[in-house]
């Protein structure tokens, strides 16, 4: 039985005091649910260390993740943060291939594969994001696009390494738009992804793989989405910035 993972992606939001207040509240209000679900917060990089220390001091299992890492190991790469550095401050998960990074930072498949490799080399868990555009969905090309985003990228990994990865299905047309995939659309795609994984890596790895849904998940639609058999949690942007909404989503997953 897969434990659900609820991951809040704060993106480039919140001043330091707001971020620490929200994180402290998440730590305290998530306590009753942490045995049933995993909870992760992906704050902006400069807050990660303090969030990790706060969780540790409060003996909380809330995970601290990073929104990005470098494809390089280290050296003369101004402004970059390596997977090794993330690990050294307690970060355990890292998003790779979020559609905003693919679009605004022109991150292509080769770079994404390198980031996944850097993370796995130091024992961090990549949360690999994939998702089709509205045009692809309207042309009924979504499965082709997702197959393409996975095949020859993370599907290059051997079975042992792949078994550490989390996949997040995030239809681009649903991110930050208020337009959510229906529970049926999410389930269909998650089932399709699990099927691809099964044909590549076998049933056991496919059954253990966590596939998160992301795209305008909120307190009103979370229960239905999270109730689908192949939806193993959520990657939540906007609603993770609001304490009540995020905790309601966690509650829905813990039921
Ligand atoms: C995201 O950025 O990964 C995301 C799903 O955002 P939102 O929940 O705001 O659509």
Boltz pocket constraint, residues with backbone or C-beta under 6 A from the ligand:
constraints:
  - pocket:
      binder: B
      contacts: [[A, 9], [A, 170], [A, 174], [A, 175], [A, 176], [A, 177], [A, 178], [A, 214], [A, 215], [A, 216], [A, 217], [A, 235], [A, 236], [A, 237], [A, 238], [A, 239]]
      max_distance: 6.0
